[in-house]
Amino acid sequence: MSYTPVAADVAKLRNQTGAGMMDCKKALVEAEGDFEKAVDILRKKGQKVAANRADRDSSEGAVIARVNEDNTLGVVISLNCETDFVAKNEAFIELAYEFAEMAIFAATKEELLATDFHGMTVAEKLIEQTGVIGEKIEIGAFERIEGPFLGAYIHAGNKIAAITALSAKVDGADEAAKSVSMQVAAMNPIALDETRVSQETIDKELEIERELLVKEGKPENIIDNILKGKMQKFYKDNTLVHQSFIKDGSISVADYVKSVNGDLKVTGFVRVSLA
């Protein structure tokens, strides 16, 4: 006599694995009612789907930023998938938030993947969900930041998120850190200030600008002075503290932070984008 699963067992398996009703029912039938065996069957299905889709592009997903309770440590992660349809699914976004909460306690992406997630590792959960959803699911970005005071911002649609570090926890720091994180999300600065811009980037920019000036016929003896001005503009446009503040274009980000507290400074930032 063949085994027929009861609704309560199907619902229990679905709640534990996130798999569809029919997949759960088939797994229980194949396992002849053995619940743990049914879980293994669903996991193996996930492994098979994951192997088949390993070379797929997972450029969609959800980017989540989380900061710990005392605002001194934060992470931004992306949970990647293949299609925007899956990325907008409530259960997928909820899973991304769960992973981000766990990521606060992990030093690296590898450590996060090895973390326990309700009786399995995060890595195993990703494989399981690949089988459930039928798309490649993976942790993409993992950015960690520490500082005296952190604030986060997640842009609508969960495609961009940023965290900013400030030099001290002062009155107004919460709003300031969030506002600067919005700046980071919107303006995508390449570095905190000119001292943090890589020499490679500087050399490339100087080469491009020099070529343009030569083509314009500028005399060689004045090109170096013109380049100094060009680089100042480059730093103003591309480094966070020198950028015009998005909420008030008449001041820089550094000036905005100073207006909150005269001694306050931006000390770092991280940004992740799928957009």
Buried (B, 14 or more C-beta within 10 A) or exposed (E): EEEEBEEEBBEBBBEBBBBBEEBBBBBBBEBEEBBEEBBEBBBBBBBEBBEEBEEEEBBBBBBBBBBBEEBBBBBBBBBBBBBBEBBEBEEBBEBBBBBBEBBBEBEEBEBBBEBEBEEBBBBBBBBBBBBBBBBBBBBBBBBBBEBBBBBBBBBEEBBBBBBBBBBEBBEBBBEBBBBBBBBBBBBBBBBBBBEEBEEEEBEEBBEEBBEEBEEEEBEEEEBEEBBEEBBEEBBBEBBBBBBBBBEEEEBBBBBBBBBBBEEBBBBBBBBBBBE
